[in-house]
Amino acid sequence: MSRAFDTVRARGLVKLYGRTRALAGVDLTLEAGRVTVVEGPNGSGKSTLLHLLALLAQPTDGELRFGELRAPKQARRIRRHVGVLTHASMLYPDLDGAENLQFYAELHGLPHPAARVKELRERFDIGPFGERPVRTYSRGQLQRVALARALVAEPDLLLLDEPSTGLDVAGVARLVEVVKEERARGAIVALITHDRELADQVADARLRLRRGRVQKDGEAA
C-alpha cells in the first residue's frame, strides 16, 4: 500500500471550547518511522491535540498538514490513512469483534477483508471472545479489538490515547511489540500515556504539554 504522507506538521494550533482555551498555539512535527510520546498533566490539552490530528475536530486557528495534504480541505483523503484509538472504542456493541473488524476492513475497501481480519485476530490473540458481542467484553478485551480496528488499513498515522488502559502485563508487552512493529513498518506514531514504563520503551521523541502549550519538545533520553 502506497503512503499518502510521511510527515505531519502543525503550526500555531489553537482550540477553543467556548471561553476555554484547550490548545494555545501548538507547533509540532511528526515523522514516519518514529514514535512521539505526548505527555502532560490532566487538562493540558493532550486528548484535544490527538482529536485534531485525527480530524475528529477542527482547530479554531492554525495550520495542519499531512505531507502535501492540508486539513480540513482534504480531510476525506487524509482520514483514509489515519488509525486512531481514543477512550471510545468506536466498536459496535451488538456486533462481535470479528464482525466489527470485517466491517471496518470493508469500509476501507480492502481487497481481502476476511484475510485481514484473520491476520489481526492472530496478531492480537483475539480468540473465542472475538465471536461474542462487544458489549460483553472486559476492558482489556475491548482495548485489544479497538487497537486491531485502528490498524485494519495499515495507517500512515497511528494515534493512540492511553492504549495500555485495562491491559494486563502480557497485554502491555504485546502493545509495546505492536508499536515497535508499526514504527518499523514506517508509520508515524503519536502516543498519549501516563505510563512512564511504556513511554520509556517506545519513545523516540517526547512532547510535553502544559495548559495547552508545548512545555518541552525533543528527543527521548
Disulfide bonds with the S-S distance in Angstrom:
none
